[in-house]
Amino acid sequence: MCQRTRAAALYARPNVTRARLVMLGALLLGSAACSQTGLVSGEVSAALPDGRQQRAYRVDVVLVKAEPFRAEWIRLVEEFQRVSERLRITVDRANADIKEYRPLATQGATPTFSRSAQDRADARQRATAAARYQAALDRRRSVAKDLRATVPSFERRALDTIARHRVGGTQTDVIGHFALRDVPLGRYYVFAALPLDDGAGTARWLLGIGVGAGEQTVTLSAANSEWPFAVTIPED
């Protein structure tokens, strides 16, 4: 090999090496970028009162970053629990009064012509019991009204909180499947709400997940459907 050829070859080799390094660097960067995101896929369905399964058709699936959402969510749930517990205690006391005074309040009155002193005393006792019985019924109705107003109020605040911390989302397909792509690695919550057929209410989910490299599968079903903003009014 002549001197000119040898010199040209030596000059070219570093350029080849640099090109290979650039290509290798691009591949590594692409690989690193891919490894920093994951895929979250799954399906949404709920059980109806008659036992049928209802798949979520075109339902929004919302992705919420775990922090700082989690701390705010816990405070909201705890506030709801305090309010609803206070109202439940009032209902329990009203139910206790209803149970105590109902027997006497619902007794038939003694005929006027046969009233003795004891009969008149019994009549006064029945009148007192009837007044307390009615007052307890009124308290329970009032608390039931307050509870019916409290639940929607907290639900609106809950949905607003989810919306403010939303970082992604998608819709289910016609058979309830969904996929959230290119999700940065980390901790999240998946939220969905499915209005049930025949006016059977709404199934809701707020499920915590960890997203790693690769695919994470999430199934939202009757087994993990829960919503903290609901309360049952106890009967006496």
Stockholm file with secondary structure:
# STOCKHOLM 1.0

chainA/1-236         MCQRTRAAALYARPNVTRARLVMLGALLLGSAACSQTGLVSGEVSAALPDGRQQRAYRVDVVLVKAEPFRAEWIRLVEEFQRVSERLRITVDRANADIKEYRPLATQGATPTFSRSAQDRADARQRATAAARYQAALDRRRSVAKDLRATVPSFERRALDTIARHRVGGTQTDVIGHFALRDVPLGRYYVFAALPLDDGAGTARWLLGIGVGAGEQTVTLSAANSEWPFAVTIPED
#=GR chainA/1-236 SS CCHHHHHHHHHHHHHHHHHHHHHHHHHHHHHHHHHTEEEEEEEEEEECTTSCEEECSSCEEEEEEHHHHHHHHHHHHHHHHHHHHHHHHHHHHHHHHHHHHHHHHTSCCCCGGGCCHHHHHHHHHHHHHHHHHHHHHHHHHHHHHHHHHHHHHHHHHHHHHHHHTEEEEEECCTTSEEEEEEEESEEEEEEEEEECGGGCCEEEEEEEEEECSEEEEEEESGGGCCCSSCCCCCCC
#=GC SS_cons         CCHHHHHHHHHHHHHHHHHHHHHHHHHHHHHHHHHTEEEEEEEEEEECTTSCEEECSSCEEEEEEHHHHHHHHHHHHHHHHHHHHHHHHHHHHHHHHHHHHHHHHTSCCCCGGGCCHHHHHHHHHHHHHHHHHHHHHHHHHHHHHHHHHHHHHHHHHHHHHHHHTEEEEEECCTTSEEEEEEEESEEEEEEEEEECGGGCCEEEEEEEEEECSEEEEEEESGGGCCCSSCCCCCCC
//
